């Protein structure tokens, strides 16, 4: 959560402004909503270890590659590949195009989940959770929210509107300044909630689930999901960090900035795990509940702590802000494309993209109980889950693979390293981006294609 992006001609005012914006893009529902439920679905600690491995071995190198591509070109993802390609750039602009489409796709389902946080905020404020004890009861409230067409579509629309208003203004000193306060507040609230969750009776079981690995549970699908989660959580594989890198001053070194973003982001995900799993196990709920997990588990914690209602309201408010700084970066990628490549006015691009995205968000919003046919849309998955897998996993993985190949081989690792201004262990980065990332990402993708065990 944090500062928004600059307009195409703008630059981040300071190094910390940039780190906050990039961390703001990275930290979001991916950490608090997606990480716990994916970990729950794939059996816990073994999944977490693979995820952490991907963050270090693939996430950090690709993050640095995206930032260098962005800053060296000063352009949106499509323009960036054209600018830096030593050839005509025709072939590689498609990688940027894939990123723009992916950003649009992610924004469409992400805003639905973000809308749920608004619904929960309203209920927390009105005291609905004060009397909620059992997971059944909070599950019932969750079901009520997601199966109401008016509420889910309405809240997704409200969230998209909020995002559009910020992105329309370009750099928002307000959000940037507010984030410098809100980010630490969010962190403190998470720590307090973790302290409460960890002392709940039976919470130790949750820790074991999170930290003691059982590798027999690790399927190919789990490995693919861990890769998708690492990329999703760090906002990689679709050009968000290329776009943010393009707004960064030339003099800034990229190494520390990139590593700080990865450390913040991963730390917040683990912290979320430390809250959710002890809470779940203490009330005897199942970790494999799917996308509703966090929404069903959290009220149990608020109920069992002093000032629970106030904590609940603060938690959902800050989660909504965290989601907002991520949706800003998603919308910014698509808008930067229309402004930079198609010559559209920023205002027009923002409203056209937001409107189109709302249309695509509707089937996702209605797929969680409001309209039956969308609940099992294809491959036994709901429309929302399908969007999540296609754009949030497969497409990001493909994007990251192509970005690594471009940075390592086509543009050239040395040029990227020059752009980073003295990266310590530059040789290790070059090896990772040229060899390790393509083999690991390509390997996971080929395995999934061959075994077909993805859906
Ligand atoms: N990283 C965000 C999260 O974890 O919530 C989601 C996201 C934002 C993914 C921006 C991709 C992106 F470009």
Boltz pocket constraint, residues with backbone or C-beta under 6 A from the ligand:
constraints:
  - pocket:
      binder: B
      contacts: [[A, 25], [A, 26], [A, 27], [A, 28], [A, 29], [A, 30], [A, 31], [A, 103], [A, 106], [A, 231], [A, 232], [A, 233], [A, 234], [A, 235], [A, 236], [A, 238], [A, 239], [A, 240], [A, 241], [A, 326], [A, 327], [A, 329], [A, 330]]
      max_distance: 6.0
